[in-house]
């Protein structure tokens, strides 16, 4: 295991995702589906290129499940982009990370998995963070909160669908399906709400796909060279980077309650990752 390289890859990954999040916030006047379209088509250049170069069958095996995964994924993506119009970008990103909790709940019903007592405690800590953000921070927009929680729910469904797909298809094939479907859905819905980009806005729109792709690639590399329990908690550095960008670039203001809520969400999720990794290691 190469922990140093894993940390480097995850730092690059979280920074890339934070840059993508900041671009989304910068493009707040654009319709969410226009952002979905450019986020997806920008990544398609990389995914299609990879599959063609390595002669990997583009259609894959579990096609129906991958189409459903794509539709669920694009719904989550669109709701997240919509929420950024109403919430500080750091708050939106931290709330979207509630997805693993919803995934665990869905897994009970669809994958027949069990949640340990300690995990329920960690989930409660994370949910307490949401309650603090909404209940004690009067600046948080209720509609924005509903949008981002919807995004987290659909993102949780993606986790379950990926488990169903399993290792029968190459990861890039699965991502490619997602990007193709997101490009089609975004392209159809943006027709009515098209906003003409001006100057550097074109670079920003195409930059969404570039940062998104490199964030994904470096995260994958990190998981390949080190253990999950050493890498997974580092994902939440994205929230820290995004909050800092929000403060220094967009002059966003985070109350003490918001920061406390974000901290509890991250704490609960990190504890769950570490606990789950420990359980998995005992099974081996």
C-alpha positions as YAML, in Angstrom:
chain: A
units: angstrom
residues:
- id: 1
  name: UNK
  ca: [0.00, 0.00, 0.00]
- id: 2
  name: UNK
  ca: [1.21, 3.49, -0.89]
- id: 3
  name: UNK
  ca: [-0.48, 5.81, 1.60]
- id: 4
  name: UNK
  ca: [1.49, 8.92, 0.58]
- id: 5
  name: UNK
  ca: [0.43, 8.56, -3.06]
- id: 6
  name: UNK
  ca: [-3.16, 7.90, -1.97]
- id: 7
  name: UNK
  ca: [-3.20, 11.11, 0.07]
- id: 8
  name: UNK
  ca: [-1.77, 13.02, -2.89]
- id: 9
  name: UNK
  ca: [-4.38, 11.59, -5.27]
- id: 10
  name: UNK
  ca: [-7.22, 12.38, -2.84]
- id: 11
  name: UNK
  ca: [-6.03, 15.94, -2.30]
- id: 12
  name: UNK
  ca: [-5.95, 16.46, -6.08]
- id: 13
  name: UNK
  ca: [-9.36, 14.80, -6.39]
- id: 14
  name: UNK
  ca: [-11.03, 16.86, -3.66]
- id: 15
  name: UNK
  ca: [-9.49, 20.07, -4.99]
- id: 16
  name: UNK
  ca: [-10.74, 19.25, -8.50]
- id: 17
  name: UNK
  ca: [-14.26, 18.58, -7.21]
- id: 18
  name: UNK
  ca: [-14.14, 21.77, -5.14]
- id: 19
  name: UNK
  ca: [-13.14, 23.71, -8.29]
- id: 20
  name: UNK
  ca: [-16.06, 22.12, -10.14]
- id: 21
  name: UNK
  ca: [-18.42, 23.08, -7.29]
- id: 22
  name: UNK
  ca: [-17.13, 26.65, -7.40]
- id: 23
  name: UNK
  ca: [-17.73, 26.86, -11.14]
- id: 24
  name: UNK
  ca: [-21.29, 25.64, -10.56]
- id: 25
  name: UNK
  ca: [-21.76, 28.46, -8.04]
- id: 26
  name: UNK
  ca: [-20.22, 30.97, -10.45]
- id: 27
  name: UNK
  ca: [-22.70, 29.88, -13.13]
- id: 28
  name: UNK
  ca: [-25.65, 30.30, -10.79]
- id: 29
  name: UNK
  ca: [-27.58, 32.33, -13.40]
- id: 30
  name: UNK
  ca: [-27.55, 29.39, -15.82]
- id: 31
  name: UNK
  ca: [-30.33, 26.79, -15.73]
- id: 32
  name: UNK
  ca: [-29.37, 23.60, -13.88]
- id: 33
  name: UNK
  ca: [-29.93, 21.44, -16.97]
- id: 34
  name: UNK
  ca: [-27.58, 23.58, -19.04]
- id: 35
  name: UNK
  ca: [-24.92, 22.97, -16.37]
- id: 36
  name: UNK
  ca: [-25.78, 19.23, -16.39]
- id: 37
  name: UNK
  ca: [-25.31, 19.18, -20.17]
- id: 38
  name: UNK
  ca: [-21.87, 20.80, -20.15]
- id: 39
  name: UNK
  ca: [-20.73, 18.88, -17.05]
- id: 40
  name: UNK
  ca: [-21.57, 15.64, -18.86]
- id: 41
  name: UNK
  ca: [-20.47, 16.35, -22.41]
- id: 42
  name: UNK
  ca: [-17.12, 17.60, -21.10]
- id: 43
  name: UNK
  ca: [-16.48, 14.24, -19.42]
- id: 44
  name: UNK
  ca: [-17.68, 12.25, -22.44]
- id: 45
  name: UNK
  ca: [-14.55, 13.22, -24.39]
- id: 46
  name: UNK
  ca: [-12.48, 11.42, -21.73]
- id: 47
  name: UNK
  ca: [-14.71, 8.39, -21.12]
- id: 48
  name: UNK
  ca: [-15.32, 7.62, -24.80]
- id: 49
  name: UNK
  ca: [-11.63, 8.17, -25.55]
- id: 50
  name: UNK
  ca: [-10.61, 5.77, -22.77]
- id: 51
  name: UNK
  ca: [-13.04, 3.04, -23.89]
- id: 52
  name: UNK
  ca: [-12.04, 3.31, -27.56]
- id: 53
  name: UNK
  ca: [-8.31, 3.42, -26.80]
- id: 54
  name: UNK
  ca: [-8.50, 0.33, -24.59]
- id: 55
  name: UNK
  ca: [-10.98, -1.46, -26.89]
- id: 56
  name: UNK
  ca: [-13.53, -1.90, -24.10]
- id: 57
  name: UNK
  ca: [-17.11, -2.65, -25.31]
- id: 58
  name: UNK
  ca: [-19.07, 0.57, -24.85]
- id: 59
  name: UNK
  ca: [-22.51, -1.03, -24.35]
- id: 60
  name: UNK
  ca: [-21.40, -3.29, -21.47]
- id: 61
  name: UNK
  ca: [-23.42, -6.14, -19.97]
- id: 62
  name: UNK
  ca: [-25.99, -4.97, -17.39]
- id: 63
  name: UNK
  ca: [-27.43, -2.33, -19.71]
- id: 64
  name: UNK
  ca: [-30.86, -1.89, -18.10]
- id: 65
  name: UNK
  ca: [-29.36, -1.33, -14.64]
- id: 66
  name: UNK
  ca: [-26.80, 1.12, -16.04]
- id: 67
  name: UNK
  ca: [-29.55, 3.10, -17.79]
- id: 68
  name: UNK
  ca: [-31.52, 3.28, -14.52]
- id: 69
  name: UNK
  ca: [-28.32, 4.28, -12.69]
- id: 70
  name: UNK
  ca: [-27.82, 7.04, -15.26]
- id: 71
  name: UNK
  ca: [-31.37, 8.39, -14.86]
- id: 72
  name: UNK
  ca: [-31.17, 8.33, -11.06]
- id: 73
  name: UNK
  ca: [-27.71, 9.93, -11.18]
- id: 74
  name: UNK
  ca: [-28.75, 12.77, -13.46]
- id: 75
  name: UNK
  ca: [-31.74, 13.49, -11.20]
- id: 76
  name: UNK
  ca: [-29.39, 13.79, -8.23]
- id: 77
  name: UNK
  ca: [-26.99, 15.97, -10.21]
- id: 78
  name: UNK
  ca: [-29.74, 18.33, -11.40]
- id: 79
  name: UNK
  ca: [-31.19, 18.72, -7.89]
- id: 80
  name: UNK
  ca: [-27.71, 19.50, -6.53]
- id: 81
  name: UNK
  ca: [-27.11, 22.17, -9.17]
- id: 82
  name: UNK
  ca: [-30.55, 23.66, -8.48]
- id: 83
  name: UNK
  ca: [-29.85, 23.83, -4.75]
- id: 84
  name: UNK
  ca: [-26.72, 25.95, -5.24]
- id: 85
  name: UNK
  ca: [-28.95, 28.87, -6.25]
- id: 86
  name: UNK
  ca: [-30.42, 28.91, -2.74]
- id: 87
  name: UNK
  ca: [-27.64, 27.62, -0.46]
- id: 88
  name: UNK
  ca: [-23.97, 28.48, 0.19]
- id: 89
  name: UNK
  ca: [-21.96, 26.04, -1.91]
- id: 90
  name: UNK
  ca: [-20.19, 24.52, 1.12]
- id: 91
  name: UNK
  ca: [-23.50, 23.83, 2.84]
- id: 92
  name: UNK
  ca: [-24.91, 22.22, -0.31]
- id: 93
  name: UNK
  ca: [-21.88, 19.95, -0.72]
- id: 94
  name: UNK
  ca: [-21.88, 18.85, 2.93]
- id: 95
  name: UNK
  ca: [-25.61, 18.04, 2.84]
- id: 96
  name: UNK
  ca: [-25.21, 16.09, -0.40]
- id: 97
  name: UNK
  ca: [-22.75, 13.87, 1.47]
- id: 98
  name: UNK
  ca: [-25.70, 12.52, 3.47]
- id: 99
  name: UNK
  ca: [-26.11, 10.11, 0.52]
- id: 100
  name: UNK
  ca: [-24.31, 7.15, 2.21]
- id: 101
  name: UNK
  ca: [-26.90, 7.22, 5.00]
- id: 102
  name: UNK
  ca: [-29.79, 6.96, 2.56]
- id: 103
  name: UNK
  ca: [-27.83, 4.30, 0.68]
- id: 104
  name: UNK
  ca: [-27.55, 2.25, 3.88]
- id: 105
  name: UNK
  ca: [-31.30, 2.55, 4.46]
- id: 106
  name: UNK
  ca: [-32.09, 1.52, 0.87]
- id: 107
  name: UNK
  ca: [-29.65, -1.40, 1.22]
- id: 108
  name: UNK
  ca: [-31.75, -2.79, 4.08]
- id: 109
  name: UNK
  ca: [-34.71, -3.23, 1.73]
- id: 110
  name: UNK
  ca: [-33.06, -3.94, -1.62]
- id: 111
  name: UNK
  ca: [-29.80, -5.69, -0.71]
- id: 112
  name: UNK
  ca: [-30.93, -7.28, 2.58]
- id: 113
  name: UNK
  ca: [-28.00, -5.69, 4.40]
- id: 114
  name: UNK
  ca: [-28.01, -4.92, 8.12]
- id: 115
  name: UNK
  ca: [-27.01, -1.73, 9.88]
- id: 116
  name: UNK
  ca: [-25.13, -2.11, 13.14]
- id: 117
  name: UNK
  ca: [-26.12, -0.20, 16.29]
- id: 118
  name: UNK
  ca: [-22.97, 1.94, 16.14]
- id: 119
  name: UNK
  ca: [-23.80, 2.95, 12.57]
- id: 120
  name: UNK
  ca: [-27.21, 4.21, 13.66]
- id: 121
  name: UNK
  ca: [-25.42, 6.37, 16.24]
- id: 122
  name: UNK
  ca: [-23.08, 7.78, 13.58]
- id: 123
  name: UNK
  ca: [-26.06, 8.45, 11.28]
- id: 124
  name: UNK
  ca: [-27.80, 10.23, 14.17]
- id: 125
  name: UNK
  ca: [-24.73, 12.48, 14.61]
- id: 126
  name: UNK
  ca: [-24.85, 13.38, 10.91]
- id: 127
  name: UNK
  ca: [-28.61, 14.02, 10.99]
- id: 128
  name: UNK
  ca: [-28.09, 16.20, 14.06]
- id: 129
  name: UNK
  ca: [-25.86, 18.32, 11.84]
- id: 130
  name: UNK
  ca: [-28.73, 18.73, 9.35]
- id: 131
  name: UNK
  ca: [-31.13, 19.66, 12.16]
- id: 132
  name: UNK
  ca: [-28.69, 22.27, 13.46]
- id: 133
  name: UNK
  ca: [-28.19, 23.74, 9.98]
- id: 134
  name: UNK
  ca: [-31.92, 24.05, 9.37]
- id: 135
  name: UNK
  ca: [-33.24, 24.57, 12.89]
- id: 136
  name: UNK
  ca: [-30.68, 27.01, 14.27]
- id: 137
  name: UNK
  ca: [-29.34, 28.74, 11.15]
- id: 138
  name: UNK
  ca: [-32.11, 31.12, 10.11]
- id: 139
  name: UNK
  ca: [-30.22, 32.00, 6.93]
- id: 140
  name: UNK
  ca: [-30.72, 28.54, 5.36]
- id: 141
  name: UNK
  ca: [-33.32, 28.49, 2.59]
- id: 142
  name: UNK
  ca: [-35.96, 25.77, 3.11]
- id: 143
  name: UNK
  ca: [-36.52, 25.14, -0.61]
- id: 144
  name: UNK
  ca: [-32.78, 24.82, -1.16]
- id: 145
  name: UNK
  ca: [-32.59, 22.37, 1.74]
- id: 146
  name: UNK
  ca: [-35.36, 20.23, 0.21]
- id: 147
  name: UNK
  ca: [-33.57, 20.22, -3.15]
- id: 148
  name: UNK
  ca: [-30.22, 19.13, -1.72]
- id: 149
  name: UNK
  ca: [-31.77, 16.45, 0.50]
- id: 150
  name: UNK
  ca: [-33.56, 15.15, -2.60]
- id: 151
  name: UNK
  ca: [-30.18, 15.07, -4.35]
- id: 152
  name: UNK
  ca: [-28.73, 13.07, -1.44]
- id: 153
  name: UNK
  ca: [-31.64, 10.58, -1.54]
- id: 154
  name: UNK
  ca: [-31.20, 9.93, -5.27]
- id: 155
  name: UNK
  ca: [-27.43, 9.73, -4.82]
- id: 156
  name: UNK
  ca: [-28.06, 7.09, -2.15]
- id: 157
  name: UNK
  ca: [-30.06, 5.11, -4.72]
- id: 158
  name: UNK
  ca: [-27.02, 5.25, -7.02]
- id: 159
  name: UNK
  ca: [-24.92, 3.43, -4.38]
- id: 160
  name: UNK
  ca: [-27.45, 0.58, -4.30]
- id: 161
  name: UNK
  ca: [-27.65, 0.37, -8.10]
- id: 162
  name: UNK
  ca: [-23.85, 0.24, -8.32]
- id: 163
  name: UNK
  ca: [-23.90, -2.68, -5.88]
- id: 164
  name: UNK
  ca: [-26.47, -4.41, -8.10]
- id: 165
  name: UNK
  ca: [-24.31, -3.83, -11.19]
- id: 166
  name: UNK
  ca: [-21.29, -5.18, -9.31]
- id: 167
  name: UNK
  ca: [-18.02, -5.89, -11.10]
- id: 168
  name: UNK
  ca: [-19.65, -7.25, -14.25]
- id: 169
  name: UNK
  ca: [-18.92, -4.03, -16.13]
- id: 170
  name: UNK
  ca: [-15.85, -1.79, -16.35]
- id: 171
  name: UNK
  ca: [-16.17, 1.32, -14.09]
- id: 172
  name: UNK
  ca: [-15.59, 3.65, -17.05]
- id: 173
  name: UNK
  ca: [-18.43, 1.92, -18.97]
- id: 174
  name: UNK
  ca: [-20.76, 2.68, -16.05]
- id: 175
  name: UNK
  ca: [-19.58, 6.30, -15.87]
- id: 176
  name: UNK
  ca: [-19.91, 6.60, -19.65]
- id: 177
  name: UNK
  ca: [-23.56, 5.47, -19.50]
- id: 178
  name: UNK
  ca: [-24.17, 8.11, -16.83]
- id: 179
  name: UNK
  ca: [-22.52, 10.85, -18.88]
- id: 180
  name: UNK
  ca: [-24.37, 9.89, -22.08]
- id: 181
  name: UNK
  ca: [-27.76, 9.89, -20.33]
- id: 182
  name: UNK
  ca: [-26.98, 13.13, -18.49]
- id: 183
  name: UNK
  ca: [-25.94, 14.77, -21.78]
- id: 184
  name: UNK
  ca: [-29.20, 13.68, -23.46]
- id: 185
  name: UNK
  ca: [-31.43, 14.73, -20.54]
- id: 186
  name: UNK
  ca: [-29.57, 18.01, -20.05]
- id: 187
  name: UNK
  ca: [-29.64, 18.69, -23.79]
- id: 188
  name: UNK
  ca: [-33.40, 18.12, -24.05]
- id: 189
  name: UNK
  ca: [-34.32, 20.28, -21.06]
- id: 190
  name: UNK
  ca: [-31.86, 23.11, -21.75]
- id: 191
  name: UNK
  ca: [-33.54, 23.96, -25.09]
- id: 192
  name: UNK
  ca: [-36.30, 25.90, -23.34]
- id: 193
  name: UNK
  ca: [-33.99, 27.54, -20.79]
- id: 194
  name: UNK
  ca: [-30.83, 28.15, -22.84]
- id: 195
  name: UNK
  ca: [-28.74, 31.10, -21.65]
- id: 196
  name: UNK
  ca: [-26.11, 32.32, -24.10]
- id: 197
  name: UNK
  ca: [-22.63, 32.02, -22.52]
- id: 198
  name: UNK
  ca: [-20.37, 35.05, -22.92]
- id: 199
  name: UNK
  ca: [-16.57, 35.09, -22.99]
- id: 200
  name: UNK
  ca: [-14.99, 33.08, -20.18]
- id: 201
  name: UNK
  ca: [-18.35, 31.47, -19.34]
- id: 202
  name: UNK
  ca: [-17.69, 29.04, -22.23]
- id: 203
  name: UNK
  ca: [-14.42, 27.95, -20.58]
- id: 204
  name: UNK
  ca: [-16.21, 27.66, -17.24]
- id: 205
  name: UNK
  ca: [-18.92, 25.42, -18.71]
- id: 206
  name: UNK
  ca: [-16.46, 23.07, -20.39]
- id: 207
  name: UNK
  ca: [-14.25, 23.19, -17.30]
- id: 208
  name: UNK
  ca: [-17.03, 21.44, -15.36]
- id: 209
  name: UNK
  ca: [-16.42, 18.21, -17.27]
- id: 210
  name: UNK
  ca: [-12.64, 18.49, -17.06]
- id: 211
  name: UNK
  ca: [-12.53, 19.04, -13.28]
- id: 212
  name: UNK
  ca: [-15.23, 16.41, -12.74]
- id: 213
  name: UNK
  ca: [-13.32, 13.80, -14.74]
- id: 214
  name: UNK
  ca: [-9.94, 14.43, -13.11]
- id: 215
  name: UNK
  ca: [-11.58, 14.45, -9.69]
- id: 216
  name: UNK
  ca: [-13.06, 11.03, -10.40]
- id: 217
  name: UNK
  ca: [-9.85, 9.60, -11.88]
- id: 218
  name: UNK
  ca: [-7.63, 10.68, -8.99]
- id: 219
  name: UNK
  ca: [-10.15, 9.41, -6.45]
- id: 220
  name: UNK
  ca: [-10.15, 6.03, -8.21]
- id: 221
  name: UNK
  ca: [-6.33, 5.94, -8.16]
- id: 222
  name: UNK
  ca: [-6.33, 6.70, -4.43]
- id: 223
  name: UNK
  ca: [-8.60, 3.74, -3.69]
- id: 224
  name: UNK
  ca: [-6.43, 1.52, -5.86]
- id: 225
  name: UNK
  ca: [-3.17, 2.15, -3.96]
- id: 226
  name: UNK
  ca: [-4.36, 2.23, -0.32]
- id: 227
  name: UNK
  ca: [-6.94, 0.70, 1.99]
- id: 228
  name: UNK
  ca: [-10.48, 2.11, 1.96]
- id: 229
  name: UNK
  ca: [-10.37, 3.13, 5.63]
- id: 230
  name: UNK
  ca: [-7.24, 5.21, 4.92]
- id: 231
  name: UNK
  ca: [-8.67, 6.90, 1.82]
- id: 232
  name: UNK
  ca: [-12.44, 7.27, 2.23]
- id: 233
  name: UNK
  ca: [-12.38, 9.82, 5.11]
- id: 234
  name: UNK
  ca: [-10.22, 12.10, 2.95]
- id: 235
  name: UNK
  ca: [-13.14, 12.56, 0.54]
- id: 236
  name: UNK
  ca: [-14.66, 15.04, 2.96]
- id: 237
  name: UNK
  ca: [-11.75, 17.45, 2.47]
- id: 238
  name: UNK
  ca: [-13.82, 18.50, -0.56]
- id: 239
  name: UNK
  ca: [-16.22, 20.20, 1.86]
- id: 240
  name: UNK
  ca: [-13.38, 22.16, 3.49]
- id: 241
  name: UNK
  ca: [-11.98, 23.30, 0.13]
- id: 242
  name: UNK
  ca: [-15.47, 24.24, -1.08]
- id: 243
  name: UNK
  ca: [-16.29, 26.23, 2.05]
- id: 244
  name: UNK
  ca: [-12.99, 28.13, 1.72]
- id: 245
  name: UNK
  ca: [-13.71, 28.88, -1.95]
- id: 246
  name: UNK
  ca: [-17.19, 30.03, -0.98]
- id: 247
  name: UNK
  ca: [-15.81, 32.43, 1.63]
- id: 248
  name: UNK
  ca: [-12.89, 33.87, -0.35]
- id: 249
  name: UNK
  ca: [-14.30, 33.83, -3.89]
- id: 250
  name: UNK
  ca: [-18.04, 34.37, -3.41]
- id: 251
  name: UNK
  ca: [-17.93, 36.19, -0.06]
- id: 252
  name: UNK
  ca: [-20.35, 33.64, 1.41]
- id: 253
  name: UNK
  ca: [-21.04, 33.92, 5.12]
- id: 254
  name: UNK
  ca: [-21.25, 30.79, 7.26]
- id: 255
  name: UNK
  ca: [-22.76, 31.15, 10.72]
- id: 256
  name: UNK
  ca: [-21.36, 29.30, 13.71]
- id: 257
  name: UNK
  ca: [-24.42, 27.01, 13.55]
- id: 258
  name: UNK
  ca: [-23.79, 26.20, 9.89]
- id: 259
  name: UNK
  ca: [-20.16, 25.34, 10.55]
- id: 260
  name: UNK
  ca: [-21.13, 23.22, 13.56]
- id: 261
  name: UNK
  ca: [-23.75, 21.40, 11.47]
- id: 262
  name: UNK
  ca: [-21.27, 20.76, 8.66]
- id: 263
  name: UNK
  ca: [-18.70, 19.48, 11.18]
- id: 264
  name: UNK
  ca: [-21.23, 17.04, 12.69]
- id: 265
  name: UNK
  ca: [-22.22, 15.73, 9.26]
- id: 266
  name: UNK
  ca: [-18.60, 15.09, 8.35]
- id: 267
  name: UNK
  ca: [-17.86, 13.56, 11.78]
- id: 268
  name: UNK
  ca: [-20.79, 11.14, 11.58]
- id: 269
  name: UNK
  ca: [-19.94, 10.05, 8.05]
- id: 270
  name: UNK
  ca: [-16.20, 9.63, 8.72]
- id: 271
  name: UNK
  ca: [-16.92, 7.55, 11.83]
- id: 272
  name: UNK
  ca: [-19.27, 5.36, 9.78]
- id: 273
  name: UNK
  ca: [-16.63, 4.84, 7.06]
- id: 274
  name: UNK
  ca: [-13.97, 3.88, 9.62]
- id: 275
  name: UNK
  ca: [-16.34, 1.55, 11.48]
- id: 276
  name: UNK
  ca: [-17.58, -0.13, 8.30]
- id: 277
  name: UNK
  ca: [-14.00, -0.58, 7.06]
- id: 278
  name: UNK
  ca: [-13.10, -2.25, 10.35]
- id: 279
  name: UNK
  ca: [-16.03, -4.63, 10.01]
- id: 280
  name: UNK
  ca: [-15.07, -5.47, 6.43]
- id: 281
  name: UNK
  ca: [-11.46, -6.16, 7.43]
- id: 282
  name: UNK
  ca: [-12.64, -8.66, 10.07]
- id: 283
  name: UNK
  ca: [-14.57, -10.58, 7.43]
- id: 284
  name: UNK
  ca: [-11.44, -11.12, 5.33]
...
